[in-house]
Amino acid sequence: MSSSPFPADQRIVLIGDPRVRAVPVRECGEPLVDYRGRMRVDARRADPAGHFAHLRAAATP
């Protein structure tokens, strides 16, 4: 990696980073919450069922 003025543990990792894509996704059964109306959601990614705006319950305040 390139030199950075920030400690390694505080660097920003983008969602497109291969390290992020390498994390396996496993269903945990935790409920999903429709977050439209609670935070800004980019409707350009909308799907007919509205799944684009759902987050895991534990990830929401």
CHARMM internal coordinates of N, CA and C (Angstrom, degrees):
IC EDIT
DIST 1 N 1 CA 1.4554
DIST 1 CA 1 C 1.5187
ANGL 1 N 1 CA 1 C 109.74
DIST 1 C 2 N 1.3141
ANGL 1 CA 1 C 2 N 115.33
DIHE 1 N 1 CA 1 C 2 N 159.29
DIST 2 N 2 CA 1.4533
ANGL 1 C 2 N 2 CA 119.78
DIHE 1 CA 1 C 2 N 2 CA 179.62
DIST 2 CA 2 C 1.5270
ANGL 2 N 2 CA 2 C 110.56
DIHE 1 C 2 N 2 CA 2 C -77.05
DIST 2 C 3 N 1.3054
ANGL 2 CA 2 C 3 N 114.62
DIHE 2 N 2 CA 2 C 3 N 164.02
DIST 3 N 3 CA 1.4521
ANGL 2 C 3 N 3 CA 121.18
DIHE 2 CA 2 C 3 N 3 CA 179.22
DIST 3 CA 3 C 1.5243
ANGL 3 N 3 CA 3 C 109.29
DIHE 2 C 3 N 3 CA 3 C -68.90
DIST 3 C 4 N 1.3261
ANGL 3 CA 3 C 4 N 117.11
DIHE 3 N 3 CA 3 C 4 N 142.24
DIST 4 N 4 CA 1.4524
ANGL 3 C 4 N 4 CA 121.63
DIHE 3 CA 3 C 4 N 4 CA -178.75
DIST 4 CA 4 C 1.5239
ANGL 4 N 4 CA 4 C 108.77
DIHE 3 C 4 N 4 CA 4 C -139.88
DIST 4 C 5 N 1.3413
ANGL 4 CA 4 C 5 N 117.87
DIHE 4 N 4 CA 4 C 5 N 145.51
DIST 5 N 5 CA 1.4683
ANGL 4 C 5 N 5 CA 120.18
DIHE 4 CA 4 C 5 N 5 CA 176.42
DIST 5 CA 5 C 1.5231
ANGL 5 N 5 CA 5 C 112.26
DIHE 4 C 5 N 5 CA 5 C -75.28
DIST 5 C 6 N 1.3366
ANGL 5 CA 5 C 6 N 117.56
DIHE 5 N 5 CA 5 C 6 N -8.23
DIST 6 N 6 CA 1.4620
ANGL 5 C 6 N 6 CA 121.71
DIHE 5 CA 5 C 6 N 6 CA -178.24
DIST 6 CA 6 C 1.5209
ANGL 6 N 6 CA 6 C 110.82
DIHE 5 C 6 N 6 CA 6 C -100.82
DIST 6 C 7 N 1.3361
ANGL 6 CA 6 C 7 N 116.40
DIHE 6 N 6 CA 6 C 7 N 148.45
DIST 7 N 7 CA 1.4751
ANGL 6 C 7 N 7 CA 118.65
DIHE 6 CA 6 C 7 N 7 CA 175.08
DIST 7 CA 7 C 1.5224
ANGL 7 N 7 CA 7 C 110.06
DIHE 6 C 7 N 7 CA 7 C -59.98
DIST 7 C 8 N 1.3121
ANGL 7 CA 7 C 8 N 117.48
DIHE 7 N 7 CA 7 C 8 N 148.43
DIST 8 N 8 CA 1.4645
ANGL 7 C 8 N 8 CA 122.36
DIHE 7 CA 7 C 8 N 8 CA -176.26
DIST 8 CA 8 C 1.5224
ANGL 8 N 8 CA 8 C 112.45
DIHE 7 C 8 N 8 CA 8 C -54.99
DIST 8 C 9 N 1.3244
ANGL 8 CA 8 C 9 N 118.96
DIHE 8 N 8 CA 8 C 9 N -34.70
DIST 9 N 9 CA 1.4660
ANGL 8 C 9 N 9 CA 120.83
DIHE 8 CA 8 C 9 N 9 CA -176.58
DIST 9 CA 9 C 1.5311
ANGL 9 N 9 CA 9 C 112.24
DIHE 8 C 9 N 9 CA 9 C -76.99
DIST 9 C 10 N 1.3352
ANGL 9 CA 9 C 10 N 119.22
DIHE 9 N 9 CA 9 C 10 N -4.87
DIST 10 N 10 CA 1.4593
ANGL 9 C 10 N 10 CA 121.24
DIHE 9 CA 9 C 10 N 10 CA -179.88
DIST 10 CA 10 C 1.5244
ANGL 10 N 10 CA 10 C 112.45
DIHE 9 C 10 N 10 CA 10 C -114.09
DIST 10 C 11 N 1.3130
ANGL 10 CA 10 C 11 N 117.72
DIHE 10 N 10 CA 10 C 11 N 10.31
DIST 11 N 11 CA 1.4591
ANGL 10 C 11 N 11 CA 120.00
DIHE 10 CA 10 C 11 N 11 CA 178.54
DIST 11 CA 11 C 1.5196
ANGL 11 N 11 CA 11 C 110.17
DIHE 10 C 11 N 11 CA 11 C -73.81
DIST 11 C 12 N 1.3006
ANGL 11 CA 11 C 12 N 116.41
DIHE 11 N 11 CA 11 C 12 N 150.99
DIST 12 N 12 CA 1.4580
ANGL 11 C 12 N 12 CA 122.02
DIHE 11 CA 11 C 12 N 12 CA 178.16
DIST 12 CA 12 C 1.5271
ANGL 12 N 12 CA 12 C 108.25
DIHE 11 C 12 N 12 CA 12 C -82.60
DIST 12 C 13 N 1.3256
ANGL 12 CA 12 C 13 N 115.72
DIHE 12 N 12 CA 12 C 13 N 133.75
DIST 13 N 13 CA 1.4592
ANGL 12 C 13 N 13 CA 121.18
DIHE 12 CA 12 C 13 N 13 CA 175.69
DIST 13 CA 13 C 1.5206
ANGL 13 N 13 CA 13 C 106.81
DIHE 12 C 13 N 13 CA 13 C -114.93
DIST 13 C 14 N 1.3155
ANGL 13 CA 13 C 14 N 116.66
DIHE 13 N 13 CA 13 C 14 N 123.63
DIST 14 N 14 CA 1.4542
ANGL 13 C 14 N 14 CA 121.16
DIHE 13 CA 13 C 14 N 14 CA -178.93
DIST 14 CA 14 C 1.5206
ANGL 14 N 14 CA 14 C 111.16
DIHE 13 C 14 N 14 CA 14 C -80.30
DIST 14 C 15 N 1.3211
ANGL 14 CA 14 C 15 N 116.83
DIHE 14 N 14 CA 14 C 15 N 151.89
DIST 15 N 15 CA 1.4582
ANGL 14 C 15 N 15 CA 121.87
DIHE 14 CA 14 C 15 N 15 CA -177.36
DIST 15 CA 15 C 1.5213
ANGL 15 N 15 CA 15 C 111.70
DIHE 14 C 15 N 15 CA 15 C -60.91
DIST 15 C 16 N 1.3225
ANGL 15 CA 15 C 16 N 118.34
DIHE 15 N 15 CA 15 C 16 N -27.40
DIST 16 N 16 CA 1.4563
ANGL 15 C 16 N 16 CA 121.63
DIHE 15 CA 15 C 16 N 16 CA 179.32
DIST 16 CA 16 C 1.5238
ANGL 16 N 16 CA 16 C 113.78
DIHE 15 C 16 N 16 CA 16 C -82.09
DIST 16 C 17 N 1.3141
ANGL 16 CA 16 C 17 N 117.56
DIHE 16 N 16 CA 16 C 17 N -1.62
DIST 17 N 17 CA 1.4594
ANGL 16 C 17 N 17 CA 122.04
DIHE 16 CA 16 C 17 N 17 CA -179.78
DIST 17 CA 17 C 1.5278
ANGL 17 N 17 CA 17 C 109.65
DIHE 16 C 17 N 17 CA 17 C -62.93
DIST 17 C 18 N 1.3206
ANGL 17 CA 17 C 18 N 118.68
DIHE 17 N 17 CA 17 C 18 N 135.41
DIST 18 N 18 CA 1.4676
ANGL 17 C 18 N 18 CA 121.03
DIHE 17 CA 17 C 18 N 18 CA 179.96
DIST 18 CA 18 C 1.5213
ANGL 18 N 18 CA 18 C 113.06
DIHE 17 C 18 N 18 CA 18 C -56.04
DIST 18 C 19 N 1.3272
ANGL 18 CA 18 C 19 N 117.87
DIHE 18 N 18 CA 18 C 19 N -28.98
DIST 19 N 19 CA 1.4760
ANGL 18 C 19 N 19 CA 120.27
DIHE 18 CA 18 C 19 N 19 CA 178.18
DIST 19 CA 19 C 1.5223
ANGL 19 N 19 CA 19 C 111.34
DIHE 18 C 19 N 19 CA 19 C -66.43
DIST 19 C 20 N 1.3287
ANGL 19 CA 19 C 20 N 116.71
DIHE 19 N 19 CA 19 C 20 N -34.23
DIST 20 N 20 CA 1.4630
ANGL 19 C 20 N 20 CA 120.51
DIHE 19 CA 19 C 20 N 20 CA 178.32
DIST 20 CA 20 C 1.5265
ANGL 20 N 20 CA 20 C 109.35
DIHE 19 C 20 N 20 CA 20 C -72.62
DIST 20 C 21 N 1.3290
ANGL 20 CA 20 C 21 N 116.17
DIHE 20 N 20 CA 20 C 21 N -45.25
DIST 21 N 21 CA 1.4655
ANGL 20 C 21 N 21 CA 120.20
DIHE 20 CA 20 C 21 N 21 CA -179.43
DIST 21 CA 21 C 1.5197
ANGL 21 N 21 CA 21 C 111.91
DIHE 20 C 21 N 21 CA 21 C -64.48
DIST 21 C 22 N 1.3223
ANGL 21 CA 21 C 22 N 117.75
DIHE 21 N 21 CA 21 C 22 N -22.16
DIST 22 N 22 CA 1.4658
ANGL 21 C 22 N 22 CA 121.19
DIHE 21 CA 21 C 22 N 22 CA -179.13
DIST 22 CA 22 C 1.5285
ANGL 22 N 22 CA 22 C 113.18
DIHE 21 C 22 N 22 CA 22 C -80.12
DIST 22 C 23 N 1.3200
ANGL 22 CA 22 C 23 N 117.71
DIHE 22 N 22 CA 22 C 23 N -10.92
DIST 23 N 23 CA 1.4679
ANGL 22 C 23 N 23 CA 120.61
DIHE 22 CA 22 C 23 N 23 CA 179.74
DIST 23 CA 23 C 1.5226
ANGL 23 N 23 CA 23 C 108.63
DIHE 22 C 23 N 23 CA 23 C -73.81
DIST 23 C 24 N 1.3284
ANGL 23 CA 23 C 24 N 117.27
DIHE 23 N 23 CA 23 C 24 N 123.29
DIST 24 N 24 CA 1.4672
ANGL 23 C 24 N 24 CA 119.00
DIHE 23 CA 23 C 24 N 24 CA -178.70
DIST 24 CA 24 C 1.5304
ANGL 24 N 24 CA 24 C 111.66
DIHE 23 C 24 N 24 CA 24 C -68.61
DIST 24 C 25 N 1.3146
ANGL 24 CA 24 C 25 N 115.56
DIHE 24 N 24 CA 24 C 25 N 145.60
DIST 25 N 25 CA 1.4558
ANGL 24 C 25 N 25 CA 121.83
DIHE 24 CA 24 C 25 N 25 CA 178.19
DIST 25 CA 25 C 1.5205
ANGL 25 N 25 CA 25 C 107.83
DIHE 24 C 25 N 25 CA 25 C -104.94
DIST 25 C 26 N 1.3191
ANGL 25 CA 25 C 26 N 115.35
DIHE 25 N 25 CA 25 C 26 N 125.22
DIST 26 N 26 CA 1.4621
ANGL 25 C 26 N 26 CA 120.69
DIHE 25 CA 25 C 26 N 26 CA 178.65
DIST 26 CA 26 C 1.5171
ANGL 26 N 26 CA 26 C 109.34
DIHE 25 C 26 N 26 CA 26 C -128.73
DIST 26 C 27 N 1.3145
ANGL 26 CA 26 C 27 N 117.15
DIHE 26 N 26 CA 26 C 27 N 135.23
DIST 27 N 27 CA 1.4590
ANGL 26 C 27 N 27 CA 121.81
DIHE 26 CA 26 C 27 N 27 CA 177.14
DIST 27 CA 27 C 1.5197
ANGL 27 N 27 CA 27 C 108.74
DIHE 26 C 27 N 27 CA 27 C -68.98
DIST 27 C 28 N 1.3381
ANGL 27 CA 27 C 28 N 116.32
DIHE 27 N 27 CA 27 C 28 N 131.01
DIST 28 N 28 CA 1.4606
ANGL 27 C 28 N 28 CA 120.26
DIHE 27 CA 27 C 28 N 28 CA -178.48
DIST 28 CA 28 C 1.5243
ANGL 28 N 28 CA 28 C 112.25
DIHE 27 C 28 N 28 CA 28 C -112.98
DIST 28 C 29 N 1.3337
ANGL 28 CA 28 C 29 N 117.16
DIHE 28 N 28 CA 28 C 29 N -6.09
DIST 29 N 29 CA 1.4579
ANGL 28 C 29 N 29 CA 119.97
DIHE 28 CA 28 C 29 N 29 CA 178.61
DIST 29 CA 29 C 1.5221
ANGL 29 N 29 CA 29 C 113.96
DIHE 28 C 29 N 29 CA 29 C 84.44
DIST 29 C 30 N 1.3381
ANGL 29 CA 29 C 30 N 117.56
DIHE 29 N 29 CA 29 C 30 N -3.25
DIST 30 N 30 CA 1.4584
ANGL 29 C 30 N 30 CA 120.71
DIHE 29 CA 29 C 30 N 30 CA 179.71
DIST 30 CA 30 C 1.5282
ANGL 30 N 30 CA 30 C 108.62
DIHE 29 C 30 N 30 CA 30 C -67.31
DIST 30 C 31 N 1.3295
ANGL 30 CA 30 C 31 N 117.86
DIHE 30 N 30 CA 30 C 31 N 138.14
DIST 31 N 31 CA 1.4666
ANGL 30 C 31 N 31 CA 119.67
DIHE 30 CA 30 C 31 N 31 CA -178.15
DIST 31 CA 31 C 1.5305
ANGL 31 N 31 CA 31 C 112.57
DIHE 30 C 31 N 31 CA 31 C -64.47
DIST 31 C 32 N 1.3265
ANGL 31 CA 31 C 32 N 114.15
DIHE 31 N 31 CA 31 C 32 N 151.80
DIST 32 N 32 CA 1.4543
ANGL 31 C 32 N 32 CA 121.76
DIHE 31 CA 31 C 32 N 32 CA 175.42
DIST 32 CA 32 C 1.5245
ANGL 32 N 32 CA 32 C 108.86
DIHE 31 C 32 N 32 CA 32 C -100.73
DIST 32 C 33 N 1.3268
ANGL 32 CA 32 C 33 N 116.21
DIHE 32 N 32 CA 32 C 33 N 144.72
DIST 33 N 33 CA 1.4605
ANGL 32 C 33 N 33 CA 122.14
DIHE 32 CA 32 C 33 N 33 CA -178.49
DIST 33 CA 33 C 1.5218
ANGL 33 N 33 CA 33 C 108.49
DIHE 32 C 33 N 33 CA 33 C -119.38
DIST 33 C 34 N 1.3329
ANGL 33 CA 33 C 34 N 116.87
DIHE 33 N 33 CA 33 C 34 N 131.75
DIST 34 N 34 CA 1.4680
ANGL 33 C 34 N 34 CA 121.58
DIHE 33 CA 33 C 34 N 34 CA 175.70
DIST 34 CA 34 C 1.5215
ANGL 34 N 34 CA 34 C 107.01
DIHE 33 C 34 N 34 CA 34 C -75.16
DIST 34 C 35 N 1.3166
ANGL 34 CA 34 C 35 N 116.65
DIHE 34 N 34 CA 34 C 35 N 116.96
DIST 35 N 35 CA 1.4502
ANGL 34 C 35 N 35 CA 120.97
DIHE 34 CA 34 C 35 N 35 CA -172.98
DIST 35 CA 35 C 1.5247
ANGL 35 N 35 CA 35 C 113.73
DIHE 34 C 35 N 35 CA 35 C -99.90
DIST 35 C 36 N 1.3357
ANGL 35 CA 35 C 36 N 118.39
DIHE 35 N 35 CA 35 C 36 N 5.43
DIST 36 N 36 CA 1.4663
ANGL 35 C 36 N 36 CA 120.22
DIHE 35 CA 35 C 36 N 36 CA 175.22
DIST 36 CA 36 C 1.5193
ANGL 36 N 36 CA 36 C 109.12
DIHE 35 C 36 N 36 CA 36 C -61.99
DIST 36 C 37 N 1.3311
ANGL 36 CA 36 C 37 N 116.37
DIHE 36 N 36 CA 36 C 37 N 136.07
DIST 37 N 37 CA 1.4605
ANGL 36 C 37 N 37 CA 121.51
DIHE 36 CA 36 C 37 N 37 CA -178.78
DIST 37 CA 37 C 1.5178
ANGL 37 N 37 CA 37 C 112.44
DIHE 36 C 37 N 37 CA 37 C 90.36
DIST 37 C 38 N 1.3261
ANGL 37 CA 37 C 38 N 118.34
DIHE 37 N 37 CA 37 C 38 N -15.73
DIST 38 N 38 CA 1.4672
ANGL 37 C 38 N 38 CA 121.75
DIHE 37 CA 37 C 38 N 38 CA 178.43
DIST 38 CA 38 C 1.5156
ANGL 38 N 38 CA 38 C 111.76
DIHE 37 C 38 N 38 CA 38 C -102.85
DIST 38 C 39 N 1.3315
ANGL 38 CA 38 C 39 N 116.00
DIHE 38 N 38 CA 38 C 39 N -26.99
DIST 39 N 39 CA 1.4562
ANGL 38 C 39 N 39 CA 121.20
DIHE 38 CA 38 C 39 N 39 CA 176.35
DIST 39 CA 39 C 1.5241
ANGL 39 N 39 CA 39 C 108.04
DIHE 38 C 39 N 39 CA 39 C -150.39
DIST 39 C 40 N 1.3194
ANGL 39 CA 39 C 40 N 116.20
DIHE 39 N 39 CA 39 C 40 N 164.52
DIST 40 N 40 CA 1.4601
ANGL 39 C 40 N 40 CA 119.76
DIHE 39 CA 39 C 40 N 40 CA 179.85
DIST 40 CA 40 C 1.5221
ANGL 40 N 40 CA 40 C 109.65
DIHE 39 C 40 N 40 CA 40 C -70.74
DIST 40 C 41 N 1.3186
ANGL 40 CA 40 C 41 N 115.67
DIHE 40 N 40 CA 40 C 41 N 130.09
DIST 41 N 41 CA 1.4571
ANGL 40 C 41 N 41 CA 122.68
DIHE 40 CA 40 C 41 N 41 CA -179.56
DIST 41 CA 41 C 1.5187
ANGL 41 N 41 CA 41 C 107.68
DIHE 40 C 41 N 41 CA 41 C -126.33
DIST 41 C 42 N 1.3122
ANGL 41 CA 41 C 42 N 116.92
DIHE 41 N 41 CA 41 C 42 N 133.73
DIST 42 N 42 CA 1.4600
ANGL 41 C 42 N 42 CA 121.80
DIHE 41 CA 41 C 42 N 42 CA -178.92
DIST 42 CA 42 C 1.5259
ANGL 42 N 42 CA 42 C 109.82
DIHE 41 C 42 N 42 CA 42 C -78.40
DIST 42 C 43 N 1.3269
ANGL 42 CA 42 C 43 N 116.24
DIHE 42 N 42 CA 42 C 43 N 105.03
DIST 43 N 43 CA 1.4648
ANGL 42 C 43 N 43 CA 121.66
DIHE 42 CA 42 C 43 N 43 CA -176.89
DIST 43 CA 43 C 1.5292
ANGL 43 N 43 CA 43 C 112.72
DIHE 42 C 43 N 43 CA 43 C -68.09
DIST 43 C 44 N 1.3315
ANGL 43 CA 43 C 44 N 117.83
DIHE 43 N 43 CA 43 C 44 N -12.01
DIST 44 N 44 CA 1.4662
ANGL 43 C 44 N 44 CA 119.65
DIHE 43 CA 43 C 44 N 44 CA 177.72
DIST 44 CA 44 C 1.5234
ANGL 44 N 44 CA 44 C 111.19
DIHE 43 C 44 N 44 CA 44 C -65.50
DIST 44 C 45 N 1.3095
ANGL 44 CA 44 C 45 N 117.40
DIHE 44 N 44 CA 44 C 45 N -20.16
DIST 45 N 45 CA 1.4657
ANGL 44 C 45 N 45 CA 122.13
DIHE 44 CA 44 C 45 N 45 CA 178.37
DIST 45 CA 45 C 1.5291
ANGL 45 N 45 CA 45 C 111.59
DIHE 44 C 45 N 45 CA 45 C -97.03
DIST 45 C 46 N 1.3131
ANGL 45 CA 45 C 46 N 116.81
DIHE 45 N 45 CA 45 C 46 N 10.10
DIST 46 N 46 CA 1.4615
ANGL 45 C 46 N 46 CA 121.80
DIHE 45 CA 45 C 46 N 46 CA -175.42
DIST 46 CA 46 C 1.5239
ANGL 46 N 46 CA 46 C 112.10
DIHE 45 C 46 N 46 CA 46 C -62.87
DIST 46 C 47 N 1.3192
ANGL 46 CA 46 C 47 N 114.48
DIHE 46 N 46 CA 46 C 47 N 144.98
DIST 47 N 47 CA 1.4603
ANGL 46 C 47 N 47 CA 121.26
DIHE 46 CA 46 C 47 N 47 CA 172.32
DIST 47 CA 47 C 1.5263
ANGL 47 N 47 CA 47 C 106.86
DIHE 46 C 47 N 47 CA 47 C -121.36
DIST 47 C 48 N 1.3180
ANGL 47 CA 47 C 48 N 118.26
DIHE 47 N 47 CA 47 C 48 N 158.07
DIST 48 N 48 CA 1.4718
ANGL 47 C 48 N 48 CA 120.55
DIHE 47 CA 47 C 48 N 48 CA -175.24
DIST 48 CA 48 C 1.5349
ANGL 48 N 48 CA 48 C 114.34
DIHE 47 C 48 N 48 CA 48 C -55.05
DIST 48 C 49 N 1.3165
ANGL 48 CA 48 C 49 N 118.42
DIHE 48 N 48 CA 48 C 49 N -33.07
DIST 49 N 49 CA 1.4626
ANGL 48 C 49 N 49 CA 121.30
DIHE 48 CA 48 C 49 N 49 CA -178.22
DIST 49 CA 49 C 1.5294
ANGL 49 N 49 CA 49 C 112.97
DIHE 48 C 49 N 49 CA 49 C -84.37
DIST 49 C 50 N 1.3367
ANGL 49 CA 49 C 50 N 118.13
DIHE 49 N 49 CA 49 C 50 N -10.49
DIST 50 N 50 CA 1.4628
ANGL 49 C 50 N 50 CA 120.89
DIHE 49 CA 49 C 50 N 50 CA 179.53
DIST 50 CA 50 C 1.5190
ANGL 50 N 50 CA 50 C 114.79
DIHE 49 C 50 N 50 CA 50 C 82.09
DIST 50 C 51 N 1.3158
ANGL 50 CA 50 C 51 N 117.74
DIHE 50 N 50 CA 50 C 51 N 12.37
DIST 51 N 51 CA 1.4658
ANGL 50 C 51 N 51 CA 120.77
DIHE 50 CA 50 C 51 N 51 CA -178.75
DIST 51 CA 51 C 1.5255
ANGL 51 N 51 CA 51 C 113.40
DIHE 50 C 51 N 51 CA 51 C -64.13
DIST 51 C 52 N 1.3289
ANGL 51 CA 51 C 52 N 116.64
DIHE 51 N 51 CA 51 C 52 N -22.52
DIST 52 N 52 CA 1.4618
ANGL 51 C 52 N 52 CA 120.48
DIHE 51 CA 51 C 52 N 52 CA -177.35
DIST 52 CA 52 C 1.5237
ANGL 52 N 52 CA 52 C 112.41
DIHE 51 C 52 N 52 CA 52 C -61.20
DIST 52 C 53 N 1.3149
ANGL 52 CA 52 C 53 N 118.10
DIHE 52 N 52 CA 52 C 53 N -21.15
DIST 53 N 53 CA 1.4632
ANGL 52 C 53 N 53 CA 121.73
DIHE 52 CA 52 C 53 N 53 CA -174.73
DIST 53 CA 53 C 1.5230
ANGL 53 N 53 CA 53 C 113.26
DIHE 52 C 53 N 53 CA 53 C -106.70
DIST 53 C 54 N 1.3243
ANGL 53 CA 53 C 54 N 117.20
DIHE 53 N 53 CA 53 C 54 N 15.51
DIST 54 N 54 CA 1.4680
ANGL 53 C 54 N 54 CA 120.55
DIHE 53 CA 53 C 54 N 54 CA -179.15
DIST 54 CA 54 C 1.5220
ANGL 54 N 54 CA 54 C 111.19
DIHE 53 C 54 N 54 CA 54 C -98.73
DIST 54 C 55 N 1.3241
ANGL 54 CA 54 C 55 N 114.90
DIHE 54 N 54 CA 54 C 55 N 136.42
DIST 55 N 55 CA 1.4607
ANGL 54 C 55 N 55 CA 122.25
DIHE 54 CA 54 C 55 N 55 CA 176.44
DIST 55 CA 55 C 1.5188
ANGL 55 N 55 CA 55 C 108.75
DIHE 54 C 55 N 55 CA 55 C -126.23
DIST 55 C 56 N 1.3104
ANGL 55 CA 55 C 56 N 117.08
DIHE 55 N 55 CA 55 C 56 N 157.51
DIST 56 N 56 CA 1.4699
ANGL 55 C 56 N 56 CA 121.25
DIHE 55 CA 55 C 56 N 56 CA 174.80
DIST 56 CA 56 C 1.5181
ANGL 56 N 56 CA 56 C 108.77
DIHE 55 C 56 N 56 CA 56 C -63.35
DIST 56 C 57 N 1.2988
ANGL 56 CA 56 C 57 N 117.38
DIHE 56 N 56 CA 56 C 57 N 141.03
DIST 57 N 57 CA 1.4763
ANGL 56 C 57 N 57 CA 122.38
DIHE 56 CA 56 C 57 N 57 CA -177.26
DIST 57 CA 57 C 1.5226
ANGL 57 N 57 CA 57 C 111.68
DIHE 56 C 57 N 57 CA 57 C -56.01
DIST 57 C 58 N 1.3213
ANGL 57 CA 57 C 58 N 118.30
DIHE 57 N 57 CA 57 C 58 N -39.69
DIST 58 N 58 CA 1.4598
ANGL 57 C 58 N 58 CA 121.33
DIHE 57 CA 57 C 58 N 58 CA -177.54
DIST 58 CA 58 C 1.5275
ANGL 58 N 58 CA 58 C 111.96
DIHE 57 C 58 N 58 CA 58 C -71.11
DIST 58 C 59 N 1.3149
ANGL 58 CA 58 C 59 N 118.26
DIHE 58 N 58 CA 58 C 59 N -18.87
DIST 59 N 59 CA 1.4696
ANGL 58 C 59 N 59 CA 121.42
DIHE 58 CA 58 C 59 N 59 CA -178.68
DIST 59 CA 59 C 1.5202
ANGL 59 N 59 CA 59 C 111.54
DIHE 58 C 59 N 59 CA 59 C -88.60
DIST 59 C 60 N 1.3099
ANGL 59 CA 59 C 60 N 117.97
DIHE 59 N 59 CA 59 C 60 N -1.16
DIST 60 N 60 CA 1.4559
ANGL 59 C 60 N 60 CA 121.60
DIHE 59 CA 59 C 60 N 60 CA -176.55
DIST 60 CA 60 C 1.5211
ANGL 60 N 60 CA 60 C 110.03
DIHE 59 C 60 N 60 CA 60 C -108.62
DIST 60 C 61 N 1.3259
ANGL 60 CA 60 C 61 N 116.77
DIHE 60 N 60 CA 60 C 61 N 143.81
DIST 61 N 61 CA 1.4785
ANGL 60 C 61 N 61 CA 119.60
DIHE 60 CA 60 C 61 N 61 CA 179.51
DIST 61 CA 61 C 1.5105
ANGL 61 N 61 CA 61 C 111.76
DIHE 60 C 61 N 61 CA 61 C -74.34
END
COOR INIT
IC SEED 1 N 1 CA 1 C
IC BUILD
